[in-house]
Amino acid sequence: MGNNAMKVIGIGDNVVDDYIHIRTMFPGGNALNFSVYASMLGCDAAYLGVFGSDESAKHVQRTLAETGVDTSHCRCVDGPNGRAILTIEDGERVFISSNEGGISKTVPMEFIFDDLDYLQSFSIVHTSAYSYMDSYLLQMQGLNPLLSYDFSDDFNNEHALSLCQYIDFGFFSCAEWTEEAAMELLEKAVNRGCTIAVATRGPQEVILYDSLSWFRQAPRAVIPTDTLGAGDAFISGFLISYIGGKANTSVHQASLIKNSLGKAASFAAEICQLHGAFGHGLHY
């Protein structure tokens, strides 16, 4: 990494995605995927979360070491690592079950504030609905980094909107929603305090609202090998391009958003060509 590479961190969930039809487990999780994708996109990336003590945990830790993601502030606790069981049908991932983060759901995330200088050194913190981080967002908001949150697809509207006061970027998966309903949600999210709100809509156009204008981005057409991670890749591609571009004050906000959405769509399409969220499968 160059000295001037942007420093970003994913805080929260890590899992193995266990593909039972091919007996292979791939590292994943919203927060962890962001860290790995950011590293692939040239950032100085870190991950902060809780690992279990089983084979799954060891595989995830090895992979992060291989991909150059800093895990120096993570906790390791005796017990099962986060694990999701899934299969692939026609290139689409199908979730079967999950242990809801394994041991991580019993470990309060308070420890992330043990080293505030470390947290303050990042430009972006990305977290998610599966990261057990909601009660710490107020505290995070007082720190330097911009805060991004992935609400995924099974959020409760009122709860999600109540968190928007603490975050800068809110991402919602709205594949089953009408365009009208998705737009209404984004408008509410921005009114509640988030700077930019984004709805990904499966194979349909992504919609973004920034309180001034509406933006749309069609997904890049690819025949997917595996759609797992596509949403996280879109988020990572967008955030890194947008925050990186913000430093160049001569770029107009609207063109920066359009450009960042385009880069996000291209990166998501690239990730759809890989097995798992980003490869690194371990056969068992």
C-alpha positions in Angstrom: 0.0 0.0 0.0 1.2 3.5 -0.8 1.4 5.9 2.2 -1.5 7.9 0.8 -3.8 4.9 0.4 -7.2 5.6 2.0 -7.6 3.9 5.4 -10.9 2.1 5.9 -12.3 -0.5 8.4 -15.2 -2.9 8.5 -16.4 -3.4 12.0 -18.8 -6.3 12.9 -19.8 -9.5 11.3 -17.6 -12.2 9.8 -18.8 -15.7 8.8 -18.0 -18.6 6.7 -20.5 -19.2 3.9 -20.7 -23.0 3.9 -21.7 -24.2 0.4 -23.0 -27.7 1.3 -23.5 -28.8 -2.4 -19.7 -28.6 -3.0 -18.6 -29.0 0.6 -16.6 -25.8 0.6 -16.5 -22.9 3.0 -15.8 -19.3 1.9 -15.0 -16.4 4.1 -17.7 -13.7 4.2 -19.9 -11.4 6.3 -21.0 -7.8 5.4 -18.3 -6.0 7.5 -15.6 -8.4 6.5 -16.5 -8.4 2.8 -16.2 -4.6 2.9 -12.6 -4.9 4.3 -11.5 -7.4 1.7 -13.1 -5.5 -1.2 -11.5 -2.3 0.0 -8.2 -4.0 0.0 -8.8 -5.3 -3.5 -9.6 -1.7 -4.5 -6.2 -0.4 -3.3 -7.2 0.8 0.2 -5.3 0.3 3.4 -8.0 -1.9 4.9 -8.6 -3.3 8.4 -11.3 -5.5 9.9 -12.5 -5.4 13.6 -14.7 -8.1 15.0 -14.9 -11.4 16.9 -13.5 -14.7 15.8 -14.4 -18.1 17.2 -11.9 -20.8 17.9 -12.9 -23.5 15.3 -11.6 -24.4 11.8 -14.0 -21.8 10.2 -12.5 -19.0 12.3 -8.9 -20.1 11.4 -9.8 -20.2 7.7 -11.2 -16.6 7.9 -8.1 -15.4 9.8 -5.7 -17.0 7.3 -7.6 -15.5 4.4 -7.5 -12.0 5.9 -3.7 -12.4 6.4 -3.3 -13.5 2.8 -5.4 -10.5 1.5 -3.4 -8.0 3.6 -6.3 -6.9 5.8 -5.2 -5.7 9.3 -6.9 -7.7 12.1 -4.6 -6.6 14.9 -7.5 -5.3 17.1 -9.8 -8.3 16.7 -11.0 -10.6 19.6 -10.7 -14.3 19.6 -13.1 -16.2 21.8 -13.7 -19.9 22.5 -16.7 -21.1 20.6 -18.1 -21.4 17.1 -17.4 -18.8 14.5 -20.2 -17.2 12.5 -21.5 -19.6 9.9 -24.2 -19.5 7.2 -25.3 -22.6 5.2 -26.2 -22.1 1.6 -26.3 -23.4 -1.9 -26.4 -22.0 -5.5 -29.3 -22.3 -7.9 -28.7 -20.9 -11.4 -26.0 -18.6 -10.1 -28.2 -17.2 -7.4 -27.2 -17.8 -3.8 -29.9 -19.4 -1.6 -29.5 -19.2 2.2 -30.6 -22.3 4.1 -29.7 -21.4 7.7 -27.2 -19.5 9.9 -25.9 -19.6 13.5 -26.5 -15.8 13.7 -22.8 -14.9 14.2 -21.9 -17.9 16.5 -19.9 -16.8 19.5 -19.9 -13.2 18.4 -23.4 -12.6 19.5 -22.4 -13.1 23.2 -19.4 -10.8 23.1 -20.3 -7.1 23.5 -18.6 -4.9 20.9 -17.6 -2.4 23.5 -14.0 -3.4 23.1 -13.8 -1.6 19.7 -13.4 1.7 21.7 -10.3 0.4 23.7 -8.0 2.1 21.2 -9.6 5.3 20.1 -6.5 6.6 18.3 -6.7 3.5 16.1 -10.4 4.1 15.3 -9.7 7.8 14.6 -7.1 6.9 11.9 -9.7 5.7 9.4 -11.7 7.6 6.8 -14.6 5.2 6.7 -16.1 2.8 9.1 -18.6 0.3 7.6 -20.9 -1.9 9.6 -24.1 -3.8 9.2 -27.4 -5.1 10.5 -25.7 -8.4 11.5 -22.9 -6.8 13.4 -24.5 -6.2 16.8 -23.3 -2.6 16.6 -26.6 -0.7 16.8 -26.1 0.4 20.5 -22.6 1.8 19.7 -23.5 4.0 16.7 -24.0 7.1 18.9 -20.5 6.7 20.3 -19.1 6.0 16.8 -20.7 9.2 15.5 -18.5 11.2 17.8 -15.4 10.0 16.0 -13.6 11.2 12.8 -14.5 8.5 10.3 -17.6 8.7 8.1 -20.0 5.9 9.1 -21.7 3.6 6.6 -24.3 1.0 7.5 -25.7 -1.8 5.5 -29.3 -2.5 6.6 -29.5 -5.5 4.2 -33.0 -6.8 3.4 -34.8 -7.9 6.6 -34.8 -4.6 8.4 -37.7 -3.1 10.4 -38.4 0.3 8.8 -38.9 2.2 12.1 -35.8 0.7 13.7 -33.7 1.3 10.5 -34.8 4.9 10.3 -34.1 5.5 13.9 -30.4 4.7 13.3 -30.1 7.1 10.3 -29.4 10.0 12.7 -26.0 8.4 13.5 -24.8 7.4 10.0 -23.5 9.2 6.9 -24.4 6.4 4.4 -27.3 4.1 4.6 -27.6 1.1 2.2 -30.9 -0.9 1.9 -31.6 -4.1 -0.1 -35.0 -3.5 -1.7 -35.2 -6.2 -4.4 -38.8 -7.0 -3.5 -39.9 -3.4 -3.2 -41.7 -1.2 -5.7 -39.7 1.7 -6.9 -42.1 4.1 -5.2 -41.7 2.4 -1.8 -37.9 2.3 -2.1 -37.8 6.1 -3.0 -40.1 6.9 0.0 -37.7 4.9 2.3 -34.6 6.7 1.0 -36.3 10.1 1.4 -37.2 9.3 5.0 -33.6 8.0 5.7 -32.1 11.3 4.5 -34.7 13.3 6.4 -33.7 11.4 9.6 -30.0 12.4 9.2 -28.2 10.2 6.7 -26.3 12.2 4.0 -26.7 9.6 1.2 -29.2 6.8 1.1 -29.0 4.0 -1.4 -31.5 1.2 -2.4 -30.1 -1.8 -4.3 -32.9 -3.6 -6.1 -31.5 -7.0 -7.3 -31.4 -7.0 -11.1 -33.2 -3.6 -11.3 -31.7 -0.1 -11.2 -30.0 1.1 -8.0 -31.6 4.3 -6.6 -29.6 6.9 -4.7 -30.9 10.0 -2.9 -28.7 12.8 -1.4 -31.4 15.3 -0.3 -30.9 17.3 -3.5 -31.2 14.9 -6.4 -32.2 11.3 -7.4 -29.7 9.1 -9.1 -30.1 5.7 -10.8 -27.6 3.1 -11.9 -28.4 0.0 -13.9 -26.5 -3.1 -12.9 -23.9 -4.3 -15.4 -25.2 -7.3 -17.3 -23.2 -10.4 -16.6 -24.0 -14.1 -16.3 -23.2 -14.6 -12.6 -21.2 -17.5 -11.3 -22.4 -16.6 -7.8 -24.2 -13.4 -6.7 -23.0 -13.7 -3.1 -21.2 -10.5 -2.2 -22.5 -8.4 -5.1 -24.3 -6.0 -2.8 -21.3 -5.6 -0.5 -19.1 -5.1 -3.6 -21.4 -2.4 -4.8 -21.3 -0.7 -1.4 -17.5 -0.9 -1.2 -17.0 0.3 -4.8 -19.3 3.2 -4.2 -17.9 4.4 -0.9 -14.3 4.2 -1.9 -14.8 6.0 -5.2 -17.0 8.7 -3.6 -14.9 9.4 -0.4 -11.7 9.3 -2.5 -13.3 11.8 -5.0 -14.5 14.1 -2.2 -10.9 15.0 -1.5 -10.8 16.6 -5.0 -12.9 19.6 -4.3 -13.1 20.6 -8.0 -15.4 17.7 -8.8 -19.1 18.5 -8.8 -21.2 16.4 -6.4 -23.5 15.1 -9.0 -20.8 13.9 -11.3 -18.9 12.4 -8.4 -22.0 10.4 -7.4 -22.6 9.2 -11.0 -19.0 8.2 -11.5 -19.0 6.4 -8.1 -22.2 4.5 -9.0 -20.7 3.4 -12.3 -17.6 2.1 -10.6 -19.7 0.3 -8.0 -21.7 -1.4 -10.6 -18.6 -2.6 -12.5 -16.9 -3.9 -9.3 -20.1 -5.7 -8.3 -20.3 -7.4 -11.7 -16.7 -8.5 -11.3 -17.4 -10.0 -7.9 -20.4 -12.0 -9.4 -17.8 -13.9 -11.4 -16.2 -15.3 -8.3 -17.3 -18.3 -6.1 -18.2 -17.2 -2.6 -17.9 -13.5 -1.7 -14.4 -13.3 -3.0 -13.1 -16.9 -3.5 -10.7 -18.4 -1.0 -12.8 -21.6 -0.6 -11.7 -24.3 1.7 -12.9 -27.8 0.8 -13.8 -30.1 3.6 
